[in-house]
Amino acid sequence: MDELKIISTSSDETVRIWDAGTGKQVGEPLVGHAAKTSGVAISTDGTKILSGGWDGKIIMWRAETRTIIRILKPRMSGGNLRVMVLSFSHDDKTFAAASCDGTCTVWNSETGELLLDFEDHQNTVETVAYSPSGVKIASGSSDHTIRIRNTHTGERLTQPLLHADSVRSMVWSPDSRQLISACQDGQIYFWSAPTGTQLGSPLQAHLGAINCMAISPDGSLLASASDDHTARLWNTVTRQPFGRVLQHSDMVYTVAFSPGGQFVATGGRECIIFLWDISQEGVIATAAVISGGNRDLGIASLRFSPDDKTFACASFDGTCTVWNSETGELLLDFDDHQNMVTTVAYSPSGVKIASGSHDHTIRIRNTHTGERLTQPLLHADAVRSIVWSPDSRQLISACNDGQIYFWSAPTGTQLGSPLQAHLGKINCMAISPSGSLLASASNDHTARLWNTITRQPFGRVLQHNDEVYTVAFSPSGQFVATGGMECIIFLWDISEEGVIATAAVSVSLLHAAPIPHFAGNADQPRPISGSLAGSLRPSISASDVPSDGAQGMSSLPITPAGLVDSEVPPISSSSTLTRDALQGAGRVASPHGTAPVPASPSSQSFFKRLFSKSDTHVASAEHSKPRKSTFFNTLL
């Protein structure tokens, strides 16, 4: 039991490994995808992990070190690129990938060479499975068919196996002579693998779509997970139910047996992975090992208090919660926002906490009592990022409409007119250690620097070729790092007013994915346990990987020390740039026209910690500097 591990995918773009006995996350998340992860597989020897995502990428990881071995793309362009499911062959020499564009591909595990490419399905390939003998491979599709082929030649061995609805999941019998399939209509089919003949009538197993099946190691039990809020066990010989119904309160997306066959793990939309003991016929839920509660669990931002004793969580359900870092006790729960809360920040003094929301407001509260200290701070659009001044007397906020607002924290009064900083959404802000410069990153393909006193642009525009999601200052204030959809982290030298791109460092130094400020697009579904590895493997030794995480908004100085409300300069109309002016304002420094300069060891060290001072998303906050084992490590 202590050696069992569960691997899960999620719409937060990560792959995570959990200890099935304690429910705690093992090591840091695997971060490398730029969209929801939807497929996962682990090699038979436990040394490699495969992950697939809606970004069209397949990533192979070293399980022990959590490092990327290689990144593959079955389709570079055109069609629906989402990778839905992955499966290793039983000798680990090859693996198969199924995609939304109707293709199924087979790859060499050692070299990454594409070996076979099947394109005869007429719709999304939802599932793929090797036979235990390794001789055959089956693919199931939304076109209501299964195709069985020779693993080595790709030759089709039977006629298509016809179903009444989309095929969602398949499992082979241990002797490779039977194939069992599950459909959108809740039915389970049994097939002769050598002939493709249907064995008896379909079993009406569920009242909703069946999302996943698993077969016990001895082949005696079949497990199915369904949209009807249940998982069920079936005797494979009699096709009768076994034990109790595994009842959930929402859709169940995945199911897996432990290697010994004693335990079944189930997970789904509840964001909880349940572990069930089936050593006796009566199935007993032994542990809800990873719990997220019953609300809309999309988490947009996490922040530690300056003393690390508490942390705050901003959620898509419109709530902001404060927790004890040591015990996991819920201390405060604010639910007065009318839309998702996308950012939260403690004041440097630790006395106040601010939450920003898509309801166009910021709420400032007492950290200890939860008392609201001002009226809501009103904006013209959704609030995306918040930073405090070092004396805790000013708050600066950034919005979807590209505007930056300045506020008096004691009174909630707006200080001058908003600054029209960008032509698109502002995703992130950061401040130089001296407090003299404010940096902003935007969907308009730029990051910009602003003088915090005059609110005028500083230096050149930091031009990118795609959306910019995050920005950070180095501890000395000499460098600014920016990153986004390009999958590159750029380092800019601002020791002089002229901003110069000194190094375009491949994101592989940290991880191979865009570096988003938020956990995802605000309109995307909430994070869910999207998939589990097809079986629970023995323990995988984990080690930390370089972190790009962040948690300390409290350590970001943004105005010069001693600056109080009365000292803020008046804002003239000339200090707020118009959109027309922004189109051509400032000298543009583009990293793309210059040769990257190799990063020095000190620069690499800086990159490994550069986000420890920025307002990054929950995924980053979660895998930041190693922390002692607390409830926070198991929160997600």
TORSENU-566052 format. One line per 8 residues: number of its first residue (from 1); their letters; for each residue y, z, x of C-alpha. Coordinates in nm, 3 decimals. Example, Ala and Ser with C-alpha at 12.3 -4.5 7.8 and 13.67 -1.06 7.14 Angstrom:
TORSENU-566052
1	AS	-0.450 0.780 1.230 ~ -0.106 0.714 1.367
end
This chain:
TORSENU-566052
1	MDELKIIS	0.000 0.000 0.000 ~ 0.240 0.089 0.281 ~ 0.182 -0.253 0.440 ~ 0.260 -0.462 0.134 ~ 0.576 -0.667 0.136 ~ 0.743 -0.866 -0.141 ~ 0.958 -1.169 -0.064 ~ 1.214 -1.272 -0.325
9	TSSDETVR	1.465 -1.551 -0.381 ~ 1.783 -1.521 -0.581 ~ 2.094 -1.692 -0.709 ~ 2.292 -1.496 -0.447 ~ 2.173 -1.764 -0.197 ~ 1.954 -1.526 0.007 ~ 1.588 -1.451 0.068 ~ 1.499 -1.082 0.090
17	IWDAGTGK	1.193 -0.885 0.202 ~ 1.103 -0.558 0.027 ~ 0.863 -0.277 0.101 ~ 0.637 -0.262 -0.205 ~ 0.563 0.106 -0.150 ~ 0.918 0.237 -0.129 ~ 1.118 -0.035 -0.302 ~ 1.353 -0.050 -0.004
25	QVGEPLVG	1.476 -0.372 0.151 ~ 1.321 -0.442 0.491 ~ 1.583 -0.558 0.739 ~ 1.870 -0.787 0.656 ~ 1.862 -1.074 0.405 ~ 1.777 -1.423 0.529 ~ 2.108 -1.605 0.496 ~ 2.115 -1.980 0.544
33	HAAKTSGV	2.143 -2.154 0.208 ~ 2.464 -2.268 0.043 ~ 2.330 -2.242 -0.313 ~ 2.071 -2.055 -0.517 ~ 1.736 -2.011 -0.343 ~ 1.452 -2.120 -0.569 ~ 1.134 -2.148 -0.362 ~ 0.970 -1.932 -0.098
41	AISTDGTK	0.639 -1.934 0.091 ~ 0.491 -1.736 0.378 ~ 0.237 -1.870 0.625 ~ -0.118 -1.736 0.617 ~ -0.071 -1.563 0.954 ~ 0.254 -1.405 0.835 ~ 0.463 -1.545 1.120 ~ 0.671 -1.801 0.927
49	ILSGGWDG	0.869 -1.800 0.604 ~ 0.983 -2.108 0.415 ~ 1.278 -2.105 0.178 ~ 1.411 -2.383 -0.042 ~ 1.732 -2.400 -0.238 ~ 1.951 -2.588 -0.478 ~ 2.146 -2.708 -0.174 ~ 1.855 -2.944 -0.100
57	KIIMWRAE	1.758 -2.766 0.221 ~ 1.423 -2.633 0.341 ~ 1.459 -2.361 0.604 ~ 1.172 -2.235 0.821 ~ 1.223 -1.882 0.956 ~ 1.049 -1.673 1.221 ~ 0.937 -1.374 1.016 ~ 0.958 -1.124 1.302
65	TRTIIRIL	1.307 -1.208 1.427 ~ 1.457 -1.350 1.103 ~ 1.586 -1.649 1.300 ~ 1.589 -2.010 1.187 ~ 1.326 -2.237 1.340 ~ 1.449 -2.556 1.175 ~ 1.631 -2.692 0.872 ~ 1.496 -2.993 0.682
73	KPRMSGGN	1.634 -3.201 0.397 ~ 1.379 -3.403 0.196 ~ 1.665 -3.618 0.066 ~ 1.992 -3.660 0.252 ~ 2.179 -3.812 -0.044 ~ 2.132 -3.939 -0.397 ~ 1.930 -3.793 -0.681 ~ 1.883 -3.426 -0.762
81	LRVMVLSF	1.832 -3.259 -0.424 ~ 1.719 -2.915 -0.542 ~ 1.402 -2.789 -0.373 ~ 1.209 -2.610 -0.645 ~ 0.887 -2.486 -0.484 ~ 0.718 -2.465 -0.143 ~ 0.358 -2.411 -0.034 ~ 0.183 -2.377 0.304
89	SHDDKTFA	-0.158 -2.533 0.359 ~ -0.432 -2.278 0.421 ~ -0.445 -2.357 0.792 ~ -0.062 -2.341 0.812 ~ -0.052 -2.681 0.982 ~ 0.141 -2.847 0.698 ~ 0.352 -2.747 0.401 ~ 0.451 -2.918 0.077
97	AASCDGTC	0.785 -2.923 -0.103 ~ 0.858 -3.019 -0.463 ~ 1.203 -3.139 -0.568 ~ 1.408 -3.204 -0.879 ~ 1.425 -3.578 -0.802 ~ 1.056 -3.616 -0.891 ~ 0.927 -3.626 -0.534 ~ 0.667 -3.421 -0.352
105	TVWNSETG	0.675 -3.423 0.029 ~ 0.431 -3.298 0.295 ~ 0.556 -3.188 0.638 ~ 0.414 -3.094 0.977 ~ 0.480 -2.721 1.018 ~ 0.507 -2.737 1.396 ~ 0.729 -3.042 1.442 ~ 0.907 -3.080 1.107
113	ELLLDFED	0.781 -3.440 1.083 ~ 0.761 -3.587 0.731 ~ 0.396 -3.685 0.678 ~ 0.372 -3.789 0.312 ~ 0.622 -3.867 0.037 ~ 0.498 -3.905 -0.322 ~ 0.739 -4.057 -0.573 ~ 0.522 -4.137 -0.877
121	HQNTVETV	0.637 -3.848 -1.099 ~ 0.893 -3.949 -1.359 ~ 1.079 -3.617 -1.371 ~ 1.133 -3.292 -1.177 ~ 0.833 -3.167 -0.979 ~ 0.812 -2.802 -1.083 ~ 0.508 -2.685 -0.886 ~ 0.284 -2.783 -0.595
129	AYSPSGVK	-0.037 -2.624 -0.466 ~ -0.296 -2.691 -0.195 ~ -0.663 -2.642 -0.279 ~ -0.824 -2.353 -0.086 ~ -1.042 -2.609 0.096 ~ -0.725 -2.781 0.215 ~ -0.856 -3.123 0.114 ~ -0.650 -3.169 -0.201
137	IASGSSDH	-0.292 -3.114 -0.311 ~ -0.173 -3.102 -0.672 ~ 0.180 -3.150 -0.805 ~ 0.294 -3.063 -1.158 ~ 0.599 -3.210 -1.325 ~ 0.834 -3.204 -1.622 ~ 0.686 -3.548 -1.701 ~ 0.391 -3.353 -1.855
145	TIRIRNTH	0.144 -3.454 -1.581 ~ -0.038 -3.324 -1.275 ~ -0.129 -3.558 -0.988 ~ -0.414 -3.465 -0.750 ~ -0.414 -3.632 -0.407 ~ -0.591 -3.627 -0.075 ~ -0.392 -3.399 0.154 ~ -0.427 -3.620 0.459
153	TGERLTQP	-0.399 -3.973 0.320 ~ -0.195 -3.919 0.002 ~ -0.456 -4.115 -0.200 ~ -0.456 -4.021 -0.570 ~ -0.802 -3.880 -0.653 ~ -0.794 -3.868 -1.035 ~ -0.600 -4.008 -1.324 ~ -0.289 -3.805 -1.414
161	LLHADSVR	-0.381 -3.482 -1.596 ~ -0.192 -3.501 -1.927 ~ -0.027 -3.202 -2.098 ~ 0.168 -3.156 -2.419 ~ 0.475 -3.019 -2.238 ~ 0.631 -2.973 -1.893 ~ 0.400 -2.828 -1.627 ~ 0.555 -2.515 -1.479
169	SMVWSPDS	0.285 -2.359 -1.261 ~ -0.061 -2.429 -1.113 ~ -0.332 -2.230 -0.935 ~ -0.667 -2.334 -0.786 ~ -0.995 -2.144 -0.821 ~ -1.119 -2.000 -0.489 ~ -1.393 -2.265 -0.468 ~ -1.140 -2.549 -0.523
177	RQLISACQ	-1.342 -2.684 -0.817 ~ -1.103 -2.577 -1.094 ~ -0.733 -2.624 -1.140 ~ -0.543 -2.410 -1.391 ~ -0.202 -2.518 -1.518 ~ 0.067 -2.357 -1.733 ~ 0.330 -2.525 -1.950 ~ 0.668 -2.492 -2.111
185	DGQIYFWS	0.501 -2.446 -2.452 ~ 0.321 -2.126 -2.341 ~ -0.021 -2.291 -2.307 ~ -0.265 -2.265 -2.014 ~ -0.499 -2.557 -1.932 ~ -0.825 -2.554 -1.735 ~ -0.935 -2.865 -1.543 ~ -1.227 -2.992 -1.338
193	APTGTQLG	-1.068 -3.078 -1.003 ~ -1.330 -3.335 -0.894 ~ -1.307 -3.540 -1.216 ~ -0.973 -3.448 -1.374 ~ -1.156 -3.360 -1.699 ~ -1.005 -3.094 -1.925 ~ -1.236 -2.790 -1.966 ~ -1.212 -2.677 -2.326
201	SPLQAHLG	-0.901 -2.635 -2.536 ~ -0.573 -2.498 -2.399 ~ -0.519 -2.122 -2.418 ~ -0.209 -2.022 -2.615 ~ -0.114 -1.747 -2.373 ~ 0.254 -1.684 -2.450 ~ 0.523 -1.736 -2.714 ~ 0.763 -1.883 -2.457
209	AINCMAIS	0.763 -2.097 -2.146 ~ 0.525 -1.986 -1.869 ~ 0.720 -1.972 -1.545 ~ 0.455 -1.868 -1.295 ~ 0.084 -1.795 -1.254 ~ -0.123 -1.623 -0.986 ~ -0.498 -1.581 -0.942 ~ -0.664 -1.270 -0.799
217	PDGSLLAS	-0.835 -1.301 -0.458 ~ -1.182 -1.294 -0.615 ~ -1.082 -1.543 -0.884 ~ -1.175 -1.312 -1.172 ~ -0.822 -1.255 -1.308 ~ -0.536 -1.487 -1.388 ~ -0.179 -1.354 -1.423 ~ 0.095 -1.538 -1.614
225	ASDDHTAR	0.471 -1.468 -1.641 ~ 0.675 -1.594 -1.934 ~ 1.015 -1.630 -2.097 ~ 0.875 -1.422 -2.386 ~ 0.956 -1.107 -2.180 ~ 0.595 -1.044 -2.084 ~ 0.346 -1.097 -1.806 ~ -0.022 -1.099 -1.899
233	LWNTVTRQ	-0.361 -1.082 -1.731 ~ -0.659 -1.298 -1.833 ~ -1.029 -1.295 -1.753 ~ -1.087 -1.640 -1.600 ~ -1.446 -1.664 -1.732 ~ -1.399 -1.549 -2.092 ~ -1.028 -1.646 -2.108 ~ -0.965 -1.318 -2.294
241	PFGRVLQH	-0.671 -1.082 -2.226 ~ -0.733 -0.813 -1.965 ~ -0.564 -0.472 -1.991 ~ -0.223 -0.415 -2.138 ~ 0.065 -0.654 -2.180 ~ 0.309 -0.614 -1.888 ~ 0.620 -0.573 -2.097 ~ 0.970 -0.651 -1.968
249	SDMVYTVA	1.307 -0.641 -2.142 ~ 1.400 -0.996 -2.037 ~ 1.246 -1.319 -1.911 ~ 0.976 -1.285 -1.642 ~ 1.004 -1.553 -1.376 ~ 0.740 -1.473 -1.119 ~ 0.412 -1.290 -1.059 ~ 0.192 -1.224 -0.754
257	FSPGGQFV	-0.130 -1.038 -0.666 ~ -0.163 -0.813 -0.361 ~ -0.425 -0.926 -0.103 ~ -0.663 -0.651 -0.218 ~ -0.620 -0.746 -0.583 ~ -0.527 -0.390 -0.685 ~ -0.161 -0.456 -0.755 ~ 0.040 -0.716 -0.943
265	ATGGRECI	0.413 -0.762 -0.884 ~ 0.637 -0.914 -1.150 ~ 1.007 -0.997 -1.148 ~ 1.266 -1.182 -1.352 ~ 1.603 -1.178 -1.515 ~ 1.623 -0.797 -1.522 ~ 1.681 -0.803 -1.144 ~ 1.392 -0.558 -1.109
273	IFLWDISQ	1.062 -0.612 -0.935 ~ 0.785 -0.413 -1.103 ~ 0.462 -0.312 -0.931 ~ 0.158 -0.263 -1.156 ~ -0.170 -0.088 -1.064 ~ -0.466 -0.278 -1.209 ~ -0.746 -0.096 -1.027 ~ -0.856 0.016 -1.372
281	EGVIATAA	-0.855 -0.198 -1.684 ~ -0.561 -0.007 -1.824 ~ -0.263 -0.159 -1.648 ~ -0.005 0.101 -1.550 ~ 0.348 0.034 -1.432 ~ 0.361 0.240 -1.112 ~ 0.703 0.153 -0.977 ~ 1.018 -0.032 -1.068
289	VISGGNRD	1.079 -0.084 -0.701 ~ 1.406 -0.276 -0.698 ~ 1.640 -0.184 -0.977 ~ 1.974 -0.327 -1.070 ~ 2.028 -0.184 -1.416 ~ 2.058 -0.358 -1.752 ~ 2.398 -0.525 -1.739 ~ 2.511 -0.864 -1.617
297	LGIASLRF	2.422 -0.797 -1.255 ~ 2.628 -1.055 -1.074 ~ 2.795 -0.852 -0.796 ~ 3.106 -1.012 -0.652 ~ 3.227 -0.752 -0.402 ~ 3.124 -0.429 -0.230 ~ 3.353 -0.202 -0.029 ~ 3.298 0.123 0.158
305	SPDDKTFA	3.560 0.397 0.143 ~ 3.742 0.465 0.473 ~ 3.522 0.773 0.534 ~ 3.200 0.589 0.433 ~ 3.117 0.864 0.183 ~ 3.141 0.634 -0.118 ~ 3.133 0.263 -0.191 ~ 3.267 0.054 -0.476
313	CASFDGTC	3.099 -0.234 -0.651 ~ 3.275 -0.510 -0.849 ~ 3.056 -0.687 -1.104 ~ 3.054 -0.998 -1.319 ~ 3.011 -0.781 -1.630 ~ 3.374 -0.664 -1.597 ~ 3.293 -0.324 -1.451 ~ 3.383 -0.152 -1.126
321	TVWNSETG	3.158 0.133 -1.016 ~ 3.186 0.394 -0.738 ~ 2.872 0.542 -0.579 ~ 2.781 0.821 -0.339 ~ 2.663 0.647 -0.020 ~ 2.415 0.921 0.073 ~ 2.248 0.996 -0.261 ~ 2.307 0.682 -0.465
329	ELLLDFDD	2.466 0.889 -0.743 ~ 2.699 0.699 -0.975 ~ 3.035 0.875 -0.952 ~ 3.273 0.655 -1.153 ~ 3.233 0.361 -1.390 ~ 3.542 0.162 -1.493 ~ 3.495 -0.088 -1.773 ~ 3.848 -0.170 -1.890
337	HQNMVTTV	3.863 -0.520 -1.741 ~ 3.814 -0.796 -1.996 ~ 3.637 -1.039 -1.763 ~ 3.439 -1.040 -1.439 ~ 3.570 -0.826 -1.153 ~ 3.574 -1.038 -0.837 ~ 3.732 -0.812 -0.574 ~ 3.770 -0.442 -0.504
345	AYSPSGVK	3.949 -0.256 -0.221 ~ 4.011 0.104 -0.118 ~ 4.356 0.197 0.008 ~ 4.360 0.295 0.380 ~ 4.440 0.653 0.274 ~ 4.125 0.654 0.062 ~ 4.315 0.796 -0.234 ~ 4.336 0.478 -0.440
353	IASGSHDH	4.108 0.195 -0.535 ~ 4.217 -0.143 -0.672 ~ 4.006 -0.392 -0.867 ~ 4.100 -0.753 -0.935 ~ 3.957 -0.958 -1.219 ~ 3.935 -1.296 -1.388 ~ 4.126 -1.130 -1.674 ~ 4.439 -1.193 -1.456
361	TIRIRNTH	4.494 -0.824 -1.380 ~ 4.458 -0.564 -1.107 ~ 4.389 -0.200 -1.197 ~ 4.481 0.078 -0.953 ~ 4.300 0.410 -0.993 ~ 4.256 0.746 -0.826 ~ 3.942 0.719 -0.611 ~ 3.821 1.070 -0.696
369	TGERLTQP	3.906 1.109 -1.064 ~ 3.914 0.749 -1.185 ~ 4.256 0.805 -1.344 ~ 4.453 0.483 -1.381 ~ 4.773 0.524 -1.178 ~ 4.980 0.227 -1.298 ~ 4.992 -0.024 -1.576 ~ 4.774 -0.332 -1.514
377	LLHADAVR	4.931 -0.568 -1.257 ~ 4.965 -0.900 -1.442 ~ 4.903 -1.240 -1.281 ~ 4.917 -1.596 -1.407 ~ 4.553 -1.667 -1.311 ~ 4.228 -1.505 -1.199 ~ 4.259 -1.262 -0.905 ~ 4.037 -1.359 -0.610
385	SIVWSPDS	4.134 -1.133 -0.319 ~ 4.323 -0.805 -0.256 ~ 4.451 -0.637 0.061 ~ 4.646 -0.312 0.115 ~ 4.928 -0.235 0.355 ~ 4.840 0.023 0.626 ~ 5.060 0.289 0.462 ~ 4.888 0.224 0.126
393	RQLISACN	5.225 0.155 -0.041 ~ 5.187 -0.220 -0.088 ~ 4.916 -0.432 -0.240 ~ 4.890 -0.809 -0.187 ~ 4.681 -1.024 -0.421 ~ 4.575 -1.389 -0.426 ~ 4.482 -1.602 -0.726 ~ 4.300 -1.912 -0.845
401	DGQIYFWS	4.630 -2.094 -0.886 ~ 4.706 -2.069 -0.513 ~ 4.973 -1.799 -0.552 ~ 5.008 -1.475 -0.355 ~ 5.166 -1.168 -0.520 ~ 5.325 -0.863 -0.359 ~ 5.320 -0.525 -0.539 ~ 5.448 -0.171 -0.502
409	APTGTQLG	5.131 0.040 -0.515 ~ 5.301 0.364 -0.632 ~ 5.476 0.200 -0.928 ~ 5.287 -0.123 -0.995 ~ 5.615 -0.315 -0.973 ~ 5.604 -0.676 -0.856 ~ 5.805 -0.728 -0.536 ~ 5.981 -1.061 -0.569
417	SPLQAHLG	5.841 -1.386 -0.699 ~ 5.487 -1.505 -0.620 ~ 5.443 -1.717 -0.309 ~ 5.296 -2.061 -0.385 ~ 5.074 -2.060 -0.079 ~ 4.812 -2.325 -0.156 ~ 4.731 -2.622 -0.380 ~ 4.391 -2.479 -0.473
425	KINCMAIS	4.215 -2.149 -0.524 ~ 4.266 -1.883 -0.260 ~ 3.924 -1.747 -0.166 ~ 4.009 -1.488 0.095 ~ 4.296 -1.312 0.275 ~ 4.310 -1.122 0.605 ~ 4.580 -0.948 0.806 ~ 4.659 -0.929 1.174
433	PSGSLLAS	4.616 -0.584 1.334 ~ 4.993 -0.558 1.386 ~ 5.051 -0.627 1.017 ~ 5.292 -0.907 1.096 ~ 5.077 -1.196 0.973 ~ 4.884 -1.266 0.655 ~ 4.610 -1.532 0.659 ~ 4.483 -1.709 0.347
441	ASNDHTAR	4.185 -1.945 0.298 ~ 4.173 -2.195 0.015 ~ 3.977 -2.463 -0.168 ~ 4.257 -2.707 -0.073 ~ 4.080 -2.750 0.266 ~ 4.329 -2.536 0.454 ~ 4.384 -2.188 0.586 ~ 4.743 -2.077 0.643
449	LWNTITRQ	4.934 -1.801 0.820 ~ 5.235 -1.624 0.671 ~ 5.496 -1.389 0.812 ~ 5.454 -1.075 0.600 ~ 5.825 -0.986 0.615 ~ 5.988 -1.325 0.553 ~ 5.688 -1.471 0.365 ~ 5.747 -1.797 0.550
457	PFGRVLQH	5.467 -2.010 0.702 ~ 5.377 -1.925 1.059 ~ 5.255 -2.193 1.297 ~ 5.054 -2.494 1.195 ~ 4.832 -2.549 0.894 ~ 4.468 -2.476 0.984 ~ 4.324 -2.798 0.848 ~ 3.957 -2.834 0.744
465	NDEVYTVA	3.759 -3.120 0.595 ~ 3.629 -2.912 0.305 ~ 3.687 -2.589 0.115 ~ 3.765 -2.281 0.327 ~ 3.593 -1.965 0.205 ~ 3.671 -1.695 0.457 ~ 3.919 -1.598 0.726 ~ 3.936 -1.311 0.977
473	FSPSGQFV	4.151 -1.189 1.263 ~ 4.004 -1.075 1.595 ~ 4.062 -0.706 1.675 ~ 4.329 -0.799 1.929 ~ 4.504 -1.029 1.684 ~ 4.495 -1.323 1.927 ~ 4.239 -1.526 1.732 ~ 4.182 -1.629 1.373
481	ATGGMECI	3.839 -1.746 1.260 ~ 3.790 -1.963 0.953 ~ 3.475 -2.092 0.785 ~ 3.361 -2.264 0.470 ~ 3.169 -2.553 0.321 ~ 3.161 -2.744 0.652 ~ 2.908 -2.494 0.791 ~ 3.126 -2.448 1.101
489	IFLWDISE	3.322 -2.143 1.214 ~ 3.649 -2.242 1.380 ~ 3.833 -2.022 1.628 ~ 4.210 -2.058 1.649 ~ 4.435 -1.914 1.922 ~ 4.756 -1.771 1.773 ~ 4.886 -1.586 2.078 ~ 5.179 -1.824 2.054
497	EGVIATAA	5.339 -1.958 1.740 ~ 5.174 -2.294 1.785 ~ 4.825 -2.248 1.649 ~ 4.557 -2.425 1.856 ~ 4.191 -2.477 1.768 ~ 4.014 -2.353 2.082 ~ 3.653 -2.361 1.972 ~ 3.456 -2.514 1.687
505	VSVSLLHA	3.140 -2.306 1.707 ~ 2.833 -2.416 1.513 ~ 2.755 -2.178 1.233 ~ 2.400 -2.153 1.367 ~ 2.539 -1.888 1.600 ~ 2.536 -1.668 1.291 ~ 2.350 -1.853 1.016 ~ 2.321 -2.205 0.886
513	APIPHFAG	2.519 -2.192 0.563 ~ 2.873 -2.204 0.436 ~ 3.040 -1.868 0.464 ~ 3.155 -1.792 0.111 ~ 3.404 -1.523 0.029 ~ 3.238 -1.450 -0.303 ~ 2.870 -1.426 -0.385 ~ 2.896 -1.755 -0.570
521	NADQPRPI	3.097 -1.959 -0.811 ~ 3.224 -1.733 -1.083 ~ 3.077 -1.964 -1.343 ~ 2.728 -1.953 -1.198 ~ 2.450 -1.739 -1.349 ~ 2.413 -1.383 -1.242 ~ 2.188 -1.306 -0.946 ~ 1.825 -1.282 -1.048
529	SGSLAGSL	1.494 -1.242 -0.875 ~ 1.422 -1.612 -0.884 ~ 1.091 -1.623 -0.704 ~ 0.834 -1.416 -0.524 ~ 0.609 -1.531 -0.245 ~ 0.287 -1.662 -0.391 ~ 0.101 -1.356 -0.263 ~ 0.188 -1.023 -0.111
537	RPSISASD	0.133 -1.039 0.265 ~ 0.069 -0.766 0.521 ~ 0.365 -0.598 0.683 ~ 0.614 -0.818 0.866 ~ 0.795 -0.662 1.158 ~ 1.167 -0.697 1.098 ~ 1.458 -0.703 1.339 ~ 1.827 -0.738 1.285
545	VPSDGAQG	2.004 -1.071 1.318 ~ 2.367 -1.128 1.417 ~ 2.581 -1.009 1.132 ~ 2.869 -1.177 0.958 ~ 2.904 -0.891 0.715 ~ 3.212 -0.701 0.618 ~ 3.297 -0.389 0.434 ~ 3.621 -0.231 0.555
553	MSSLPITP	3.919 -0.361 0.366 ~ 4.071 -0.024 0.439 ~ 4.107 -0.115 0.806 ~ 4.318 -0.423 0.746 ~ 4.686 -0.361 0.825 ~ 4.911 -0.608 0.648 ~ 5.265 -0.497 0.689 ~ 5.436 -0.343 0.991
561	AGLVDSEV	5.401 0.031 1.013 ~ 5.673 0.220 0.834 ~ 5.757 -0.057 0.589 ~ 5.805 0.096 0.244 ~ 5.902 -0.048 -0.091 ~ 6.274 -0.022 -0.036 ~ 6.247 -0.206 0.295 ~ 6.084 -0.520 0.156
569	PPISSSST	6.328 -0.809 0.209 ~ 6.457 -0.984 -0.102 ~ 6.275 -1.306 -0.182 ~ 6.500 -1.609 -0.204 ~ 6.403 -1.923 -0.385 ~ 6.366 -2.095 -0.050 ~ 6.088 -1.859 0.058 ~ 5.854 -1.971 -0.218
577	LTRDALQG	5.722 -2.314 -0.129 ~ 5.689 -2.574 -0.401 ~ 5.371 -2.776 -0.437 ~ 5.557 -3.085 -0.322 ~ 5.670 -2.903 -0.012 ~ 5.318 -2.784 0.056 ~ 5.189 -3.138 0.064 ~ 5.370 -3.203 0.391
585	AGRVASPH	5.471 -2.861 0.514 ~ 5.414 -2.752 0.869 ~ 5.244 -2.915 1.164 ~ 4.877 -2.970 1.104 ~ 4.625 -2.850 1.361 ~ 4.290 -3.013 1.293 ~ 3.981 -2.909 1.488 ~ 3.799 -3.228 1.401
593	GTAPVPAS	3.991 -3.454 1.636 ~ 3.935 -3.241 1.946 ~ 3.625 -3.172 2.152 ~ 3.490 -2.820 2.087 ~ 3.532 -2.583 2.378 ~ 3.220 -2.382 2.462 ~ 3.261 -2.024 2.350 ~ 3.270 -1.767 2.626
601	PSSQSFFK	3.048 -1.457 2.606 ~ 3.346 -1.259 2.485 ~ 3.412 -1.521 2.218 ~ 3.049 -1.506 2.108 ~ 3.074 -1.130 2.084 ~ 3.382 -1.176 1.875 ~ 3.203 -1.417 1.642 ~ 2.925 -1.169 1.586
609	RLFSKSDT	3.171 -0.915 1.457 ~ 3.459 -1.125 1.333 ~ 3.388 -1.062 0.968 ~ 3.377 -0.686 1.013 ~ 3.747 -0.691 0.930 ~ 3.762 -0.937 0.641 ~ 3.738 -0.941 0.265 ~ 3.398 -1.109 0.240
617	HVASAEHS	3.148 -1.137 -0.041 ~ 2.869 -0.899 -0.128 ~ 2.602 -1.086 0.066 ~ 2.810 -1.047 0.382 ~ 2.895 -0.687 0.307 ~ 2.531 -0.615 0.265 ~ 2.413 -0.738 0.602 ~ 2.691 -0.599 0.814
625	KPRKSTFF	2.662 -0.346 1.093 ~ 2.337 -0.143 1.093 ~ 2.376 0.167 0.883 ~ 2.166 0.476 0.843 ~ 1.906 0.454 0.570 ~ 2.076 0.541 0.245 ~ 2.054 0.445 -0.118 ~ 2.294 0.158 -0.045
633	NTLL	2.019 -0.019 0.148 ~ 1.814 -0.048 -0.173 ~ 2.093 -0.107 -0.424 ~ 2.035 -0.481 -0.448
end
